[in-house]
Amino acid sequence: MTDDAPIPHATDQLPLVTSTNGQPYVGIDAVAALLRAIAESCRNLADDPDCDLLTAAAAIDMEADNLDFRAIEMTR
């Protein structure tokens, strides 16, 4: 990956499925894995003096935005 390449999103790995009503969904196993990954990231950042909860929250917001975008793209 080059320096100017976009950073991949963790939520790109979540499988989205479309329900019979046309709405996109994420399976419970994927949600549990995502929550465990968030918890692990918090543990990894806990001792980093350059990171705080605001930094972690910003990263989580970016992943949520990416997941929203993928869901919208799926329903177009």
C-alpha positions in Angstrom: 0.0 0.0 0.0 1.3 3.4 -0.9 1.3 6.4 1.4 -1.5 8.0 -0.7 -3.7 4.9 -0.8 -6.8 5.0 1.2 -6.8 3.1 4.5 -9.1 0.0 4.2 -12.1 0.0 6.5 -12.7 -2.9 8.9 -16.3 -2.7 8.0 -15.5 -3.6 4.4 -15.1 -7.2 5.8 -18.6 -7.4 7.2 -20.9 -9.4 5.1 -24.1 -7.6 4.3 -27.2 -9.4 3.2 -30.5 -8.2 1.8 -33.7 -9.2 3.5 -36.9 -10.0 1.7 -38.0 -6.4 2.5 -35.0 -5.0 0.6 -33.2 -3.8 3.7 -29.5 -4.6 4.2 -28.6 -6.5 7.4 -25.5 -7.7 9.1 -25.6 -11.1 10.8 -25.3 -11.5 14.5 -22.0 -13.3 14.2 -20.5 -10.4 12.3 -21.9 -7.9 14.8 -20.3 -9.9 17.7 -17.0 -10.0 15.8 -17.2 -6.3 15.2 -17.8 -5.5 18.9 -15.0 -7.8 19.9 -12.7 -6.0 17.4 -13.7 -2.6 18.9 -13.0 -3.9 22.4 -9.6 -5.2 21.3 -8.8 -1.9 19.7 -9.7 0.0 22.9 -7.4 -2.4 24.9 -4.6 -1.8 22.4 -5.0 2.0 22.6 -5.4 2.1 26.4 -1.7 2.6 27.1 -0.9 4.7 24.1 -0.3 8.3 25.3 -1.1 9.7 21.8 -4.6 8.2 21.8 -7.7 8.9 23.8 -11.4 8.1 23.8 -12.0 10.9 21.3 -9.5 9.3 18.9 -11.2 5.9 19.3 -14.7 7.5 18.9 -13.6 9.2 15.6 -12.3 5.9 14.2 -15.6 4.1 15.2 -17.6 6.9 13.6 -15.6 6.5 10.3 -16.4 2.8 10.3 -20.1 3.4 11.0 -20.1 5.9 8.1 -18.5 3.3 5.8 -21.0 0.7 6.8 -23.9 3.2 6.1 -22.4 3.9 2.7 -22.2 0.2 1.9 -25.8 -0.3 3.0 -27.0 2.6 0.8 -25.1 1.3 -2.2 -26.7 -2.1 -1.7 -30.2 -0.7 -1.8 -29.8 1.6 -4.8 
